[in-house]
Amino acid sequence: MIDEIEGSHAAPVKSTSAEGFDLRDFRGALGAFATGVTIVTARGRDGGLYGMTANSFTSVSLNPPLVLWSASLYADSLAAFQEGAHFVVNILAHDQIELSNKFAHKHENKFAEVDHLIPECGAPVLIGAAAHFECRNEYRHYGGDHIIFIGHVERYAYTNKPTLLFCRGKYMRGEPLLPP
């Protein structure tokens, strides 16, 4: 009976310490976990606006209100996030795929033709997002090839718009499976 049930228990187990460890295959396994899509924004020391698409966002604590996200150590705009006092996590709505793609790639001015406003914290809030969190940049931790940012949420807002999800290399629309 158990052999008939499909699941990871029946799939080949692979080692990350074995010779020939396949990073692409490992990334594919990680991709089985659906994540929300965000654009994290900041104002750099130079006064410029910076942003990058990230799906590493999660809550950490309700009291105090803390959230985290991580960025590659090789990201072009990393310095703006490391030096900035604040950042904003913009949770994208299902209809913001083009915005996600724009901020996932290198552009001269990512904010050109992007509707946004600048709240008290100075980091951009993207118009049309499903939610946003204005955060004070509290802690940074290094982990492998990424830096983990922990922010203290100072202000936030949210809507009931369906969110943009990413799973198995594809965008998806986040909506309830069961009625309320």
Secondary structure, DSSP 8 states (H G I E B T S, - for coil): -GGGS-SGGGS----SSSTT--HHHHHHHHTTS-EE-EEEEEE-TTS-EEEEEES--EEEETTTTEEEEEEETT-TTHHHHHH-SEEEEEE-BTT-HHHHHHHHS--S-TTTT--EE--TTSS-EETT-SEEEEEEEEEEEEETTEEEEEEEEEEEEE----EEEEETTEEEEE--SS--
